[in-house]
Amino acid sequence: MAVFSLEEAPGLAPVKELDLLILVGLTGVGKSTLVKALGLPRLPDRRALVDEYVLPRYGAKPPLPREERFRLTRRFREEFPGGVAEVLARGYAQPHPLLLFDGLRGEKEVAYALEHLPKAWFVVLHARESTRLKRLLSRQDAFDRVGLDPKELEALRSLAEGVLSQEELEEALSLAPWEEVLAKLKIVAEEKKNYDPEGPLRLLAGHPRALILNTEALSPKEEAEAIRHFLKL
């Protein structure tokens, strides 16, 4: 992991002057799996930057339920529209031929990075909400916890409206207890509300510094190969 700081220090260079590969995508789209497949030197990821530079601003510290993290990162974006991209662009890091950052979300974060990180390349990973939900149900990450009210079962279908079809919801309920489905569906629904998944696709489609990958159609190995070909590595 490359050293990252918001303070200038010996051996560190401004991130805006470094060659970066930035992954863009929501939870469950396959970023962590791709990070392992690429094997590139990495900057601290989005979660680490939020933990160190965003949450303390509001007197909070991890671990937090995901909905509380969404609330605080939304508040941060109200003050700094570029969100996590602003933290990244203001930082200093150990130079490498190419550094990987996982990752950005939403059109405004990506637009800020496009403008302020001129040497960055972008890979947008996308998948349907139903696919991301199934991946969340299988990964068993404690970070995905949310606060649950046992009475929320009756709200499950209304929460799924506009996110999952009836068939997709029934399939999810066949994979895990309703409490777990509800917890993970909250994450998918809240992310969709906070970060329009179509925004980065609109912004980066056809852009010379961007590659868009459908992670439902490609294996992690195929994704990594497509990126290496795109970057001529």
KEPAKE-206538 format. One line per 3 residues: number of its first residue (from 1); for each residue x, y, z of N, C-alpha, C, O. Coordinates in Angstrom, 1 decimal. Atoms other than C-alpha are relative to their C-alpha. Layout:
% KEPAKE-206538
NUM> X/Y/Z/X/Y/Z/X/Y/Z/X/Y/Z | ...
***
This chain:
% KEPAKE-206538
1> 0.8/-1.2/0.0/0.0/0.0/0.0/0.9/1.2/0.0/1.8/1.4/0.9 | -0.7/-1.2/0.0/1.4/3.3/-1.0/-0.4/1.0/1.1/-1.5/1.1/1.5 | 0.3/-1.0/-1.1/1.7/6.0/1.7/-0.8/1.2/-0.7/-0.5/1.6/-1.8
4> 0.8/-1.2/0.5/-0.9/8.8/1.3/-0.1/0.9/1.2/-0.3/0.5/2.3 | 0.2/-1.0/-1.0/-1.1/12.0/3.2/-0.5/1.3/-0.6/-0.4/1.6/-1.8 | 0.4/-1.3/0.4/-2.7/15.4/3.0/1.0/1.1/0.3/0.8/2.3/-0.1
7> -1.1/-0.9/-0.3/0.5/16.9/4.1/1.2/-0.3/-0.9/1.5/-1.5/-1.0 | -1.2/0.2/0.8/3.6/17.4/1.9/1.1/-0.6/0.9/1.2/-0.2/2.1 | -1.1/0.6/-0.8/6.5/15.2/3.1/1.1/-0.6/-0.9/0.8/-0.8/-2.1
10> -1.1/0.6/0.9/9.9/13.9/1.8/-0.4/-1.3/-0.5/-1.0/-2.2/0.2 | 0.4/1.3/0.7/9.4/11.1/-0.7/-1.4/-0.1/-0.5/-1.7/-1.1/-1.2 | 1.4/0.0/0.5/5.8/12.0/-1.5/-0.1/1.1/-1.1/0.5/2.1/-1.0
13> 0.2/-0.9/1.1/4.6/13.7/-4.6/-1.5/0.3/-0.1/-2.3/-0.5/0.4 | 1.4/-0.3/0.1/1.3/15.5/-5.3/-0.7/-1.1/-0.9/-0.3/-1.4/-1.9 | 0.7/1.0/0.7/-1.3/12.9/-6.4/-0.4/0.5/-1.3/-0.5/-0.3/-2.3
16> 0.5/-0.5/1.3/-2.5/15.2/-9.2/1.1/-0.1/-1.0/0.8/0.1/-2.2 | -1.1/0.1/1.0/1.0/14.8/-10.8/0.3/-1.5/-0.3/1.2/-1.8/-1.1 | -0.3/1.5/0.1/0.9/10.9/-10.6/-0.9/-0.6/-1.0/-2.0/-0.2/-1.2
19> 0.8/0.9/0.9/-0.3/8.3/-13.1/-0.9/-0.9/0.9/-0.4/-1.6/1.7 | 0.9/0.7/-0.8/-3.4/6.8/-11.6/-1.0/-0.9/-0.8/-1.3/-0.5/-2.0 | 1.1/0.7/0.5/-5.9/4.1/-12.4/-1.1/0.0/1.0/-0.9/-0.6/2.1
22> 1.1/-0.2/-1.0/-9.2/4.9/-10.7/-1.2/-0.9/-0.4/-1.7/-0.8/-1.5 | 1.2/0.9/0.2/-12.0/2.3/-10.4/-1.2/0.8/0.4/-1.2/1.5/1.5 | 1.2/-0.7/-0.2/-15.5/3.7/-10.5/-1.1/-1.0/0.1/-1.3/-1.8/-0.9
25> 1.1/1.0/0.0/-18.5/1.7/-9.3/-0.6/-0.1/1.4/0.1/0.3/2.4 | 0.7/0.1/-1.3/-21.0/1.0/-6.5/0.4/-1.4/0.7/1.0/-2.2/0.1 | -0.3/1.2/-0.7/-20.8/-1.7/-3.8/-0.6/-1.2/-0.7/-1.7/-1.2/-1.2
28> 0.5/1.2/0.6/-21.0/-5.2/-5.1/0.2/-0.1/-1.5/-0.1/-1.1/-2.1 | -0.1/0.0/1.4/-20.0/-4.3/-8.6/1.3/-0.9/-0.4/1.4/-1.2/-1.6 | -1.1/0.9/0.3/-16.7/-6.3/-8.4/1.4/0.7/0.1/2.3/0.2/-0.4
31> -1.3/-0.7/-0.1/-14.0/-3.7/-7.5/1.1/-0.8/0.7/2.2/-0.8/0.2 | -1.0/0.7/-0.8/-12.3/-5.7/-4.8/0.6/-1.2/-0.7/1.8/-1.4/-0.6 | -0.5/1.2/0.7/-12.0/-8.8/-6.9/0.9/0.5/-1.1/1.9/-0.2/-1.4
34> -0.8/-0.5/1.1/-10.6/-6.8/-9.8/1.4/0.6/0.5/2.4/0.4/-0.1 | -1.3/-0.5/-0.6/-8.0/-5.1/-7.5/1.0/-1.1/0.2/2.1/-1.0/-0.1 | -0.9/1.2/-0.2/-6.6/-8.5/-6.6/0.5/-0.5/-1.4/1.7/-0.9/-1.5
37> -0.4/0.6/1.3/-6.6/-9.6/-10.3/1.1/0.9/-0.6/2.0/0.4/-1.4 | -0.9/-1.0/0.6/-4.7/-6.4/-11.3/1.4/-0.1/0.6/2.4/0.0/-0.1 | -1.3/0.1/-0.8/-2.0/-6.7/-8.6/0.9/1.3/-0.1/2.1/1.2/0.0
40> -0.7/-1.2/0.1/-1.0/-3.0/-9.0/0.2/0.6/1.4/-0.5/0.3/2.3 | -0.1/-0.7/-1.2/0.4/-0.9/-6.2/-1.2/1.0/0.3/-1.7/1.6/-0.6 | 1.3/-0.7/-0.3/-2.5/0.8/-4.4/0.2/1.1/1.0/1.0/1.1/1.9
43> 0.2/-1.1/-1.0/-3.4/4.0/-2.6/-1.0/-0.6/1.0/-1.7/-1.5/0.7 | 1.0/0.3/-0.9/-5.5/3.7/0.5/-1.4/0.1/-0.7/-1.6/1.1/-1.5 | 1.3/0.0/0.8/-9.1/2.9/-0.8/-1.0/1.0/0.6/-0.7/1.7/1.5
46> 1.0/-1.0/-0.4/-12.2/4.9/-0.5/-0.4/-0.1/1.5/-0.5/0.9/2.1 | 0.4/0.2/-1.4/-13.2/3.4/2.8/1.0/0.6/1.0/0.6/1.2/1.9 | -1.1/-0.5/-0.8/-9.8/4.3/4.3/0.0/1.5/0.0/0.1/2.1/1.1
49> 0.0/-1.5/0.1/-10.0/7.9/3.1/-1.2/0.6/0.8/-1.1/1.6/1.5 | 1.1/-0.5/-0.8/-13.5/8.3/4.5/0.2/-0.1/1.5/-0.1/0.8/2.2 | -0.3/0.2/-1.4/-12.5/6.8/7.8/0.9/1.1/0.6/0.7/1.6/1.7
52> -1.0/-0.9/-0.6/-9.5/9.1/8.2/-0.2/1.4/-0.2/0.1/2.2/0.6 | 0.1/-1.4/0.3/-10.5/12.3/6.6/-1.4/0.6/-0.1/-1.6/1.8/0.0 | 1.4/-0.5/0.0/-14.3/12.5/6.4/-0.7/-0.2/1.3/-1.3/0.8/1.8
55> 0.7/0.2/-1.3/-15.8/10.9/9.5/0.4/0.9/1.1/-0.4/1.4/1.9 | -0.4/-0.8/-1.1/-13.6/12.8/12.0/-0.5/1.4/-0.1/-0.7/2.1/0.9 | 0.5/-1.4/0.2/-14.9/16.1/10.5/-1.3/0.2/0.7/-1.7/1.3/1.1
58> 1.4/0.0/-0.6/-18.3/15.2/12.0/0.0/-0.7/1.3/-1.1/-1.1/1.8 | -0.1/0.6/-1.3/-17.0/13.7/15.2/-0.4/-1.5/0.1/-0.8/-2.0/1.1 | 0.3/1.4/0.0/-17.6/10.1/14.1/1.2/-0.8/-0.3/2.2/-0.3/-0.8
61> -1.1/0.9/0.3/-15.4/7.1/13.8/-0.5/-1.4/-0.3/-1.6/-1.7/0.3 | 0.5/1.3/0.3/-15.7/3.6/12.4/0.1/-0.9/1.2/0.9/-0.7/2.1 | 1.0/0.4/1.0/-17.4/1.2/12.7/-1.3/0.7/0.1/-1.7/1.0/1.2
64> 1.4/-0.7/0.0/-20.7/2.8/11.7/-0.9/-0.8/-0.9/-0.4/-1.4/-1.9 | 0.9/0.6/0.9/-23.8/1.3/10.1/0.1/0.8/-1.4/0.4/2.0/-1.4 | -0.2/-0.6/1.4/-23.7/1.9/6.3/-0.9/1.2/-0.2/-0.5/2.2/-0.8
67> 0.9/-1.2/0.2/-26.7/4.3/6.4/0.5/1.2/0.6/0.3/2.3/0.2 | -0.6/-1.1/-0.7/-24.9/6.5/8.9/1.2/0.5/-0.8/1.4/1.7/-0.9 | -1.1/-0.4/0.9/-21.8/6.5/6.6/-0.5/0.8/-1.2/0.0/1.8/-1.6
70> 0.6/-0.7/1.1/-24.0/7.5/3.7/-0.5/1.4/0.4/-0.3/2.3/-0.4 | 0.4/-1.3/-0.4/-25.5/10.3/5.7/1.2/1.0/0.2/1.1/2.2/-0.3 | -1.2/-0.9/-0.3/-22.1/11.7/6.7/0.8/0.3/-1.3/1.2/1.4/-1.5
73> -0.6/-0.3/1.3/-20.6/11.3/3.2/-0.8/0.9/-0.9/-0.3/1.7/-1.6 | 0.9/-0.9/0.7/-23.7/13.0/1.8/0.2/1.5/0.5/0.3/2.4/-0.3 | -0.2/-1.3/-0.6/-23.1/15.9/4.2/1.3/0.6/-0.4/1.5/1.8/-0.7
76> -1.4/-0.4/0.4/-19.4/16.0/3.2/-0.2/0.6/-1.5/0.5/1.6/-1.8 | 0.2/-0.4/1.4/-20.5/16.3/-0.5/-0.7/1.3/-0.1/-0.6/2.1/-1.1 | 0.7/-1.3/0.0/-22.8/19.2/0.4/1.0/1.1/0.2/0.9/2.2/-0.3
79> -1.0/-0.9/-0.2/-19.7/21.0/1.6/1.1/0.0/-1.1/1.6/1.1/-1.5 | -1.0/0.2/1.0/-17.3/19.6/-1.0/-0.6/-0.8/-1.1/-0.5/-2.1/-1.0 | 0.8/0.8/1.1/-19.2/18.6/-4.2/0.8/-1.1/-0.6/0.3/-2.0/-1.1
82> -0.8/1.1/0.6/-16.2/16.6/-5.4/0.2/-1.2/0.9/0.8/-2.2/0.4 | 0.0/1.1/-0.9/-16.6/14.3/-2.4/1.4/-0.6/0.2/2.4/0.2/0.4 | -1.3/0.7/-0.2/-13.8/11.7/-2.0/1.0/0.4/-1.0/2.2/0.4/-0.7
85> -1.0/-0.4/1.0/-12.2/12.9/-5.2/0.7/1.2/0.4/1.9/1.4/0.0 | -0.7/-1.2/-0.5/-11.4/16.2/-3.5/1.1/-0.4/1.0/2.2/0.2/1.0 | -1.0/0.4/-1.0/-9.6/14.4/-0.7/1.2/-0.6/-0.8/2.3/-0.3/-0.5
88> -1.0/0.6/0.8/-7.7/12.3/-3.3/0.9/1.0/-0.7/2.1/0.9/-0.7 | -0.7/-1.0/0.8/-6.7/15.3/-5.4/0.8/0.9/0.8/1.8/1.5/0.3 | -0.8/-0.9/-0.8/-5.4/17.3/-2.5/1.2/-0.8/0.7/1.9/-0.1/1.4
91> -1.0/0.8/-0.7/-3.1/14.4/-1.3/1.3/-0.1/-0.6/1.6/0.4/-1.7 | -1.4/0.3/0.4/0.5/13.4/-1.6/0.2/-1.5/0.2/-0.3/-2.1/1.1 | -0.2/1.5/-0.1/1.7/9.8/-2.2/1.3/-0.4/-0.5/2.0/0.4/-1.2
94> -1.3/0.5/0.5/4.7/7.7/-2.9/-0.2/-0.2/-1.5/-1.1/-0.9/-2.0 | 0.1/0.2/1.5/5.4/7.8/-6.7/0.2/-1.5/-0.4/1.0/-2.2/0.2 | -0.1/1.3/0.6/4.9/4.6/-8.7/-0.3/0.2/-1.5/-0.9/1.2/-1.8
97> 0.3/-0.1/1.4/4.7/4.0/-12.5/-1.5/0.1/-0.2/-2.0/0.9/-1.1 | 1.5/-0.1/0.1/0.9/3.5/-12.0/-0.5/-0.4/1.4/-0.2/-1.5/1.9 | 0.6/0.2/-1.2/-1.1/3.7/-8.8/-1.5/-0.3/-0.1/-2.1/0.4/-1.0
100> 1.4/0.4/0.1/-4.5/2.1/-8.3/-0.8/0.6/1.2/-0.4/0.6/2.3 | 0.9/-0.5/-1.1/-7.3/3.8/-6.4/-1.4/-0.6/-0.2/-2.0/-0.5/-1.2 | 1.3/0.6/-0.1/-10.5/2.0/-5.4/-0.8/0.8/1.1/-0.5/0.6/2.2
103> 0.4/-0.5/1.3/-12.7/4.0/-6.0/-0.9/1.2/0.2/-1.2/1.6/1.3 | 0.9/-1.1/0.0/-15.0/6.8/-6.9/-1.5/-0.4/-0.3/-1.7/-1.5/-0.9 | 1.4/0.2/0.2/-18.8/7.0/-7.0/-0.7/1.2/-0.5/-0.4/2.3/0.0
106> 0.9/-1.2/0.3/-21.3/9.3/-8.7/0.7/0.9/-1.1/1.9/1.0/-1.2 | -0.5/-0.8/1.1/-21.0/11.7/-11.6/0.8/1.2/0.5/1.8/1.6/-0.2 | -0.7/-1.2/-0.5/-19.8/14.7/-9.5/1.4/-0.3/0.4/2.4/0.4/0.2
109> -1.3/0.4/-0.4/-16.9/12.8/-8.0/0.9/-0.2/-1.2/2.0/0.2/-1.2 | -0.8/0.4/1.1/-15.8/11.5/-11.3/0.3/1.3/-0.8/1.5/1.5/-1.3 | -0.2/-1.3/0.7/-16.2/15.0/-13.0/1.1/0.8/0.7/2.0/1.4/0.0
112> -1.1/-0.7/-0.8/-14.0/16.5/-10.2/1.3/-0.6/-0.3/2.3/0.1/-0.6 | -1.2/0.7/0.2/-11.4/13.8/-10.7/0.5/0.2/-1.5/1.7/0.4/-1.7 | -0.4/-0.3/1.4/-11.4/14.3/-14.5/0.7/1.3/-0.2/1.7/1.5/-0.9
115> -0.5/-1.4/0.1/-10.7/18.0/-14.1/1.3/0.2/0.8/2.3/0.8/0.3 | -1.1/-0.3/-0.9/-8.2/17.9/-11.2/1.1/-1.1/0.0/2.1/-0.9/0.7 | -1.0/1.0/0.1/-6.3/14.6/-11.9/0.2/-0.3/-1.4/-0.2/-1.3/-2.0
118> -0.2/0.1/1.5/-5.1/15.0/-15.5/0.7/-1.2/-0.4/0.7/-1.5/-1.6 | -0.8/1.2/0.4/-2.9/11.9/-15.4/-0.8/-1.3/0.4/-0.2/-2.4/0.3 | 0.8/1.2/-0.4/-5.7/9.6/-14.2/-0.7/-0.7/-1.2/-1.2/0.0/-2.1
121> 0.8/0.8/0.9/-7.3/6.8/-16.2/-1.2/-0.6/0.8/-1.0/-0.8/2.0 | 1.2/0.4/-0.7/-10.8/5.6/-15.3/-0.6/-1.3/-0.5/-0.7/-1.5/-1.8 | 0.7/1.2/0.4/-12.4/2.2/-15.3/-1.3/-0.1/0.7/-1.4/-0.2/1.9
124> 1.4/0.1/-0.6/-16.2/2.1/-14.8/-0.5/-1.4/0.0/-0.5/-2.0/-1.0 | 0.5/1.4/-0.1/-17.5/-1.2/-13.5/-1.5/0.1/0.3/-1.9/0.9/1.2 | 1.4/-0.1/-0.3/-21.2/-1.7/-13.7/-0.7/-1.4/-0.1/-0.2/-2.3/-0.7
127> 0.8/1.3/0.0/-23.8/-4.5/-13.0/-1.4/0.4/0.5/-1.5/1.5/1.1 | 1.4/-0.3/-0.5/-27.5/-4.6/-12.3/-0.1/-0.1/1.5/0.7/-0.7/2.2 | 0.2/0.0/-1.5/-28.8/-3.9/-8.8/-0.2/-1.4/0.5/0.3/-1.8/1.6
130> 0.2/1.3/-0.5/-30.0/-7.5/-8.5/1.3/-0.8/0.1/1.4/-1.6/1.0 | -1.3/0.7/0.0/-26.5/-8.8/-9.3/0.8/0.5/1.2/1.4/-0.3/1.9 | -0.8/-0.5/-1.1/-24.9/-6.5/-6.8/-0.6/-0.4/1.3/0.2/-0.7/2.3
133> 0.6/0.5/-1.3/-27.4/-7.5/-4.1/0.4/-1.5/0.2/0.7/-1.8/1.3 | -0.4/1.4/-0.2/-26.6/-11.2/-4.7/1.4/-0.1/0.4/1.8/-1.0/1.2 | -1.4/0.0/-0.4/-22.9/-10.5/-4.4/0.1/0.4/1.4/1.0/-0.1/2.1
136> 0.0/-0.5/-1.4/-23.5/-8.6/-1.2/-0.5/-1.2/1.0/0.1/-1.3/2.0 | 0.5/1.1/-0.9/-25.5/-11.6/0.2/1.0/-1.1/0.1/1.0/-1.9/1.1 | -1.0/1.1/0.0/-22.6/-13.9/-0.6/1.3/0.4/0.7/2.1/-0.5/1.1
139> -1.4/-0.4/-0.4/-19.6/-11.8/0.6/0.2/0.0/1.5/1.3/0.0/2.0 | -0.1/0.1/-1.5/-20.4/-11.7/4.4/1.0/1.0/0.5/1.9/0.6/1.4 | -0.9/-1.0/-0.5/-18.5/-8.5/5.0/-0.7/0.8/1.1/-1.8/1.3/1.0
142> 0.5/-0.8/-1.2/-19.0/-6.9/8.5/-0.3/1.4/-0.3/-1.1/2.1/0.3 | 0.2/-1.4/0.4/-18.7/-3.5/6.8/-1.4/0.3/-0.5/-1.9/1.4/-0.5 | 1.3/-0.2/0.6/-22.1/-4.1/5.2/-1.1/0.1/1.0/-2.3/0.1/0.6
145> 1.1/0.1/-0.9/-24.0/-4.1/8.4/-0.8/1.4/0.0/-0.2/2.4/-0.3 | 0.8/-1.1/-0.1/-26.9/-1.7/8.8/-0.9/-0.2/1.2/-1.1/-1.3/1.7 | 1.0/0.2/-1.2/-29.4/-1.0/11.7/-1.3/-0.5/-0.6/-1.8/0.0/-1.6
148> 1.2/0.6/0.4/-32.5/-3.1/11.4/-1.1/0.1/1.1/-0.8/-0.1/2.2 | 1.2/0.1/-0.8/-36.0/-2.9/12.8/-0.8/-1.2/-0.4/-1.1/-1.3/-1.5 | 0.8/1.2/0.4/-37.8/-6.2/13.0/-1.3/0.2/-0.7/-1.8/-0.7/-1.4
151> 1.2/-0.3/0.6/-40.9/-4.5/11.9/0.1/0.4/-1.5/-0.9/0.6/-2.2 | -0.2/-0.5/1.3/-39.4/-3.6/8.6/-0.3/-1.0/-1.1/-0.2/-0.6/-2.3 | 0.3/1.0/1.0/-40.3/-6.8/6.8/-1.1/0.5/-1.0/-1.0/0.4/-2.2
154> 1.1/-0.4/0.9/-43.5/-5.2/5.5/0.4/1.2/-0.9/-0.2/1.5/-1.9 | -0.5/-1.1/0.9/-41.4/-2.3/4.1/0.9/-0.5/-1.1/1.4/0.2/-1.9 | -1.0/0.6/0.9/-39.2/-4.7/2.2/-0.4/0.2/-1.5/0.4/0.6/-2.3
157> 0.5/-0.1/1.4/-41.3/-4.7/-1.0/0.0/1.5/-0.5/0.4/1.7/-1.6 | -0.1/-1.4/0.5/-41.6/-0.9/-1.1/1.4/0.5/-0.1/1.7/1.3/-1.0 | -1.4/-0.4/0.2/-37.9/-0.5/-0.6/0.6/-0.6/-1.3/1.4/0.1/-1.9
160> -0.5/0.7/1.2/-37.3/-2.9/-3.5/-0.6/0.7/-1.3/0.0/0.6/-2.3 | 0.6/-0.7/1.2/-39.6/-0.8/-5.8/0.9/0.9/-0.7/1.5/1.8/0.0 | -0.9/-0.8/0.8/-37.6/0.8/-8.5/1.4/-0.5/0.0/2.3/0.1/-0.6
163> -1.4/0.5/-0.2/-34.5/-1.2/-7.5/0.0/-1.5/-0.6/0.9/-1.8/-1.4 | 0.1/1.4/0.5/-35.6/-4.9/-8.1/-1.3/-0.3/-0.5/-2.3/0.3/-0.1 | 1.3/0.5/0.5/-38.3/-6.6/-10.0/-0.5/-0.9/1.1/0.2/-1.4/2.0
166> 0.6/1.0/-0.9/-40.7/-8.9/-8.1/0.8/-1.3/-0.1/1.0/-1.9/1.0 | -0.7/1.3/0.1/-38.8/-11.9/-9.5/1.4/0.1/0.6/1.8/-0.9/1.2 | -1.4/-0.2/-0.6/-35.4/-10.5/-8.5/-0.1/0.0/1.5/0.8/-0.5/2.2
169> 0.2/0.0/-1.4/-36.7/-9.9/-5.0/-0.2/-1.4/0.6/0.3/-1.8/1.6 | 0.3/1.4/-0.4/-38.1/-13.4/-4.7/1.3/-0.8/0.0/1.5/-1.7/0.8 | -1.2/0.8/0.1/-34.8/-14.8/-5.9/1.0/0.4/1.2/1.6/-0.5/1.8
172> -0.8/-0.4/-1.2/-32.9/-12.8/-3.2/-0.5/-0.6/1.3/0.3/-1.1/2.1 | 0.5/0.6/-1.2/-35.2/-14.0/-0.5/0.2/-1.5/0.0/0.1/-2.1/1.1 | -0.3/1.5/0.0/-34.5/-17.6/-1.6/1.5/-0.2/0.4/1.8/-1.4/0.7
175> -1.4/0.2/-0.2/-30.8/-17.0/-1.0/0.4/0.3/1.5/1.4/-0.2/2.0 | -0.4/-0.4/-1.4/-30.8/-15.6/2.6/-1.3/0.4/0.8/-2.3/0.7/0.2 | 1.1/-0.4/-0.8/-33.1/-14.8/5.5/-0.4/1.5/-0.3/0.4/2.3/-0.8
178> 0.5/-1.3/0.4/-35.3/-11.7/5.0/0.8/1.1/0.7/1.0/2.2/0.1 | -0.7/-1.1/-0.7/-33.4/-9.7/7.6/1.3/0.3/-0.7/1.7/1.5/-0.8 | -1.2/-0.2/0.7/-30.2/-10.2/5.7/-0.2/0.7/-1.4/0.5/1.6/-1.8
181> 0.3/-0.6/1.2/-31.8/-9.4/2.4/-0.4/1.5/0.2/0.0/2.3/-0.6 | 0.4/-1.4/-0.3/-33.3/-6.2/3.9/1.2/0.8/0.2/1.3/1.9/-0.3 | -1.2/-0.7/-0.4/-29.9/-5.2/5.3/0.7/0.4/-1.3/1.2/1.5/-1.5
184> -0.8/-0.2/1.2/-28.2/-5.6/1.9/-0.8/0.9/-1.0/-0.2/1.7/-1.7 | 0.8/-0.8/0.9/-31.1/-4.1/-0.1/0.0/1.4/0.4/0.0/2.3/-0.4 | -0.1/-1.4/-0.5/-30.9/-1.0/2.1/1.2/0.6/-0.6/1.2/1.8/-1.0
187> -1.2/-0.5/0.6/-27.3/-0.6/0.9/-0.1/0.3/-1.5/0.2/1.4/-1.9 | 0.2/-0.2/1.5/-28.2/-1.0/-2.8/-0.9/1.1/-0.2/-0.6/2.0/-1.1 | 1.0/-1.1/0.2/-31.2/1.3/-2.5/0.6/1.3/0.4/0.4/2.3/-0.3
190> -0.5/-1.3/-0.5/-29.4/4.0/-0.5/1.1/0.4/-1.0/1.2/1.6/-1.2 | -1.0/-0.4/0.9/-26.4/3.9/-2.9/-0.6/0.6/-1.3/-0.2/1.6/-1.9 | 0.6/-0.5/1.2/-28.7/4.3/-5.9/-0.6/1.4/0.2/-0.6/2.2/-0.7
193> 0.5/-1.3/-0.3/-30.3/7.3/-4.2/1.1/1.0/0.1/0.9/2.2/-0.3 | -1.1/-1.0/-0.2/-27.0/8.9/-3.3/0.9/0.2/-1.2/1.4/1.3/-1.4 | -0.9/-0.1/1.2/-25.0/8.1/-6.5/-0.8/-0.7/-1.1/-0.9/-1.9/-1.2
196> 0.7/0.5/1.2/-26.9/7.7/-9.7/1.0/-0.9/-0.8/2.0/-0.3/-1.3 | -1.0/0.8/0.7/-25.2/4.7/-11.3/0.2/0.3/-1.4/1.2/-0.1/-2.0 | -0.1/-0.3/1.5/-25.9/6.0/-14.8/0.9/1.2/-0.2/1.4/1.4/-1.3
199> -0.8/-1.3/0.2/-24.0/9.3/-14.1/1.4/-0.2/-0.5/1.7/0.4/-1.5 | -1.3/0.2/0.5/-20.5/8.0/-14.5/0.0/-0.6/-1.5/0.9/-0.3/-2.3 | 0.1/0.6/1.3/-21.6/6.0/-17.6/-0.2/1.1/-1.0/0.4/1.1/-2.1
202> 0.3/-1.2/0.9/-23.0/9.2/-19.2/1.2/0.8/-0.2/1.6/1.2/-1.3 | -1.2/-0.9/0.0/-19.9/11.2/-18.3/1.2/-0.6/-0.8/1.9/0.1/-1.5 | -1.2/0.6/0.5/-17.3/8.7/-19.4/-0.1/-0.8/-1.3/0.9/-1.2/-1.9
205> 0.1/0.8/1.3/-18.8/6.9/-22.4/0.7/0.7/-1.1/0.4/1.8/-1.4 | -0.7/-0.5/1.2/-16.5/7.4/-25.3/1.2/0.9/0.4/1.9/1.4/-0.5 | -1.1/-0.9/-0.4/-14.0/9.4/-23.2/1.4/-0.7/-0.2/1.5/-1.9/0.1
208> -1.3/0.7/0.3/-10.3/8.7/-24.2/0.7/-0.5/1.2/1.6/-1.3/1.1 | -0.7/0.5/-1.2/-9.3/8.2/-20.6/-0.8/-0.9/0.8/-0.5/-1.2/2.0 | 0.9/0.9/-0.7/-12.0/5.8/-19.7/-0.3/-1.3/-0.7/-0.4/-1.3/-1.9
211> 0.4/1.3/0.5/-12.9/2.2/-20.1/-1.2/-0.5/0.8/-1.2/-0.4/2.0 | 1.2/0.5/-0.6/-16.4/0.8/-19.3/-0.1/-1.5/-0.1/0.0/-2.0/-1.2 | 0.0/1.4/-0.1/-16.7/-2.8/-18.2/-1.3/-0.5/0.6/-1.7/-0.1/1.7
214> 1.2/0.6/-0.6/-19.9/-4.9/-17.6/0.5/-1.2/0.8/0.9/-2.2/0.1 | -0.6/1.1/-0.8/-18.8/-7.2/-14.7/-0.9/-1.2/0.0/-0.5/-2.2/0.5 | 0.8/1.2/0.2/-21.7/-9.5/-15.4/0.4/-0.9/-1.2/0.2/-2.1/-1.2
217> -0.3/0.7/1.3/-20.3/-10.4/-18.8/1.5/-0.5/0.0/1.8/-1.3/-0.8 | -1.4/0.3/0.0/-16.6/-10.7/-17.9/0.5/-0.6/1.3/-0.1/-0.2/2.4 | -0.7/0.6/-1.2/-14.5/-12.7/-15.5/1.0/1.1/0.5/1.4/1.9/-0.3
220> -1.1/-0.9/-0.5/-12.0/-10.8/-13.2/1.2/0.0/-0.9/1.9/1.0/-1.2 | -1.2/0.2/0.8/-9.2/-12.2/-15.4/-0.2/0.8/-1.3/0.7/1.4/-1.8 | 0.3/-0.7/1.3/-10.9/-10.9/-18.6/0.0/1.5/0.2/0.4/2.3/-0.6
223> 0.0/-1.4/-0.3/-11.5/-7.5/-16.9/1.4/0.5/0.1/1.8/1.6/-0.5 | -1.4/-0.5/-0.1/-7.8/-7.2/-16.0/0.7/0.0/-1.3/1.5/0.9/-1.6 | -0.6/0.0/1.4/-6.7/-8.2/-19.5/-0.5/1.2/-0.8/0.3/1.8/-1.5
226> 0.5/-1.2/0.8/-9.0/-5.5/-21.0/0.6/1.3/0.5/0.9/2.1/-0.3 | -0.7/-1.2/-0.5/-7.5/-2.9/-18.7/1.4/0.1/-0.4/1.9/1.2/-0.8 | -1.5/0.0/0.4/-3.9/-3.9/-19.5/0.1/0.4/-1.5/1.0/1.1/-1.9
229> 0.0/-0.4/1.4/-4.8/-3.7/-23.2/-0.3/1.5/-0.2/0.3/2.1/-1.0 | 0.3/-1.4/0.1/-6.4/-0.3/-22.7/1.1/0.9/0.3/1.3/1.9/-0.3 | -1.1/-0.9/-0.5/-3.4/1.1/-20.8/1.3/-0.4/-0.7/2.3/0.3/-0.5
232> -1.2/0.4/0.7/-0.9/-0.7/-23.1/1.1/-0.4/1.0/2.2/-0.1/0.9 | -0.9/0.4/-1.0/0.7/-2.3/-20.0/0.8/-1.3/-0.5/1.6/-1.8/0.3
***
